[in-house]
């Protein structure tokens, strides 16, 4: 992410991409949108990410969507 310098970078993706970014310690803030739709299958977002500390920044509701925002810090080892 050296090309971004000190600028904010937004990445939109699924569980696999999110896990890769968390593992590389490239996530400062995490936003998770929850919709009341059952797809029947999927990946666990925090599986194999290692210890994390999530500080809740906010919860927004827009229609059926609930958006959760967290500050991400690695847990003490």
N, C-alpha and C positions, 0 to 999 in steps of 0.2 A: 504494500500500500504506500510505498514511498512516493509514487506519482501524485498522490493526493496531498502530500505535505500535511499541514495542520487542518485542512478542510474536512468537513463532515462527508462521509460516504454512506449511502443507503444501499443495502443489498436486499433484494426480495428473492426468497427461495423457500424450499421445503425443508423437511427435517434433516436430510442428508447434508445439504449445504450448510445449514445452521450448525450442525455438529462439527463439520470441518472447520468452520470459522471459530467456534468456541474452543476447539482443541488447539488451534493455532494462536489462541489468545488475541484475536482480532476484533472482539466484540466488547464495546463499552456500554451499549444500551440495546436491549432486546424488546421487540414488540411482538406480541402474540395475539392474533385475531381469532376469536372463537365464534363459530357459527353453529346454530342448532341443526346440523345436517349429519346424518350417519352414513358414512361411505362403506362401512363393513370391513375395512382393512386400512393399514397404514403403518408408519414407523413411529416409534417412541422418540419424542423430541430430545429428551435428556439422557437417553441410553448411551453409555460409553463416553460421556463428556467429562468424566472426572468430577471432583467436588466443585460445586459452585455456590456462591452466595449471591442471592438476588434481592435487591432492595426495590420495593414497590415504589414507582414514580407516579403512577396514575392508572385510573380505570375509566374508559369512555364507552358509552353505549350509543350506537347509531343504528336505529332500526333493530334488526335481529342480531346484529354483530356486537360483540363485546370485545374491546381492544384493551389489552393489558400491557403496560409499559414497565420495564424493570431496568435498573442499573446493574451491570454484571461485574462481579469481582470474583477472583479465584479464591477458594476456601483456603484457610491456613493449613499447611501440611505438617 
